Amino acid sequence: MQLSKSEALFTEAQKYIPGGVNSPVRSFRAVGGTPPFIARGKGSRVWDVDGNEYIDYLGSWGPLVLGHSHPAVVAALKKTAEGGTSFGAPVEGEIELAKLICGSLPSVEMVRLVSSGTEACMSAIRLARAFTNRNKIIKFAGCYHGHADGLLVKAGSGALTHGIPTSAGVPESYASETLVADYNDVESVEKFFLANPTDIAAIIIEPVAGNMGVVPPAPGFLDALRRITQENGALLIFDEVITGFRVGPNGAQGLFGIRPDITTMGKIIGGGLPVGAYGGRKDVMEMVAPLGAMYQAGTLSGNPLAVSAGIVTLTELQKPGTYDRLETLAKRLTDGLTKAFQSVEIPSTINRVGSMFTGFFNAGPVTSLAHAEGSDTAMYGRYFHAMQEQGVYIAPSQFEAGFVSTAHSEADIDDTIAKATEALQTLR
Ligand SMILES: *Cc1c(COP(=O)(O)O)cnc(C)c1O
């Protein structure tokens, strides 16, 4: 595979941009090699600047549930742009997107639009603290909620009571307000409430973990979190930045029948433009400025372009049969991949919820961060490059989700399975 133009661009980019990228995992550090610079995308495909074509399962890390350059999204963006791109004043589209969100996510009575998932989660935490008048929060090791200081904390050994900052530049005092529990382990949560009965403002969780690779919640796990938070006067925050409008029309909360107090969103609700949102119970959301004492603002929040792309995307998703089709396509893919892995006798476990999935190089089952971390990441790196060679674009890390879009065809899926079978042959 020829990547000479990408290589030249990557060298150039590294002179001006840290690591040559504007988000770290794009640099391919986990798998090695040069990231292809993408020239364009259409439907299920992307093309790099060297003219290589790929079937894409990254989907811009989740937002592109309709595929690249969807005609209705492009038309809406053109129309909106011609009328002005930003006003810093209310526009009608904001109401429409808010109504679509509130109408779809059972627990969301009011919603505030922001510009990224990071901002949504950061604001949701501030809101939970304001509402409960408490400081501590619980997150789960391996869950990602954006890069706000207090959320860049992950469990290290001995970190049961005090968080250890994952990133340099996060004050210890700040990180110590974040308690890190284990995903799918109710006891690890109960311990914190026993030790801090009146200090915990909220639990924040990805209801289906996507940032340690896809790990579904164990039966009863989310119900237990709902019960524990209610019993202790804490709020439950579902981070549905990936799962919202991905795992079903009503998000993970609809799929599992749980009503969180606050939900954070992003990715799909912006249809590929920069967006985030947080919403929830009316009495909680009424604490947000200008109604209440919790301050949060944004120059480009509710941006007309982002809002119009979001409206079209959510409207397209509401067409009958869309989620059934995503389910059918994704199942066809993961069933085929499972057989391909078996045929070469490479230990593997594929976790899938709706159209999000991860193939772990791991005999499994993978139900926790510890299991996920037991995967053969070197083997994943070789698989990644073999797939790239075959013209299939997947996440450049074992600990990420893959996404199927409505633009993928049965032929794309079958082609991908054939290519994966070829790629896996080279790993033996
Ligand atoms: C991507 C992601 C975020 C952060 O969203 P950005 O738009 O990248 O800031 C937060 N939570 C989850 C679960 C995510 O996957």
The ligand as an ORCA input file, in Angstrom:
! r2SCAN-3c Opt
* xyz 0 1
  C     -16.199     10.828     22.732
  C     -16.686     10.722     24.113
  C     -16.724     11.831     24.977
  C     -16.087     13.146     24.628
  O     -16.685     13.757     23.547
  P     -15.835     14.848     22.692
  O     -16.831     15.395     21.733
  O     -14.713     14.077     22.068
  O     -15.334     15.856     23.652
  C     -17.340     11.689     26.197
  N     -17.885     10.523     26.574
  C     -17.859      9.432     25.790
  C     -18.509      8.177     26.240
  C     -17.235      9.488     24.536
  O     -17.151      8.389     23.787
*
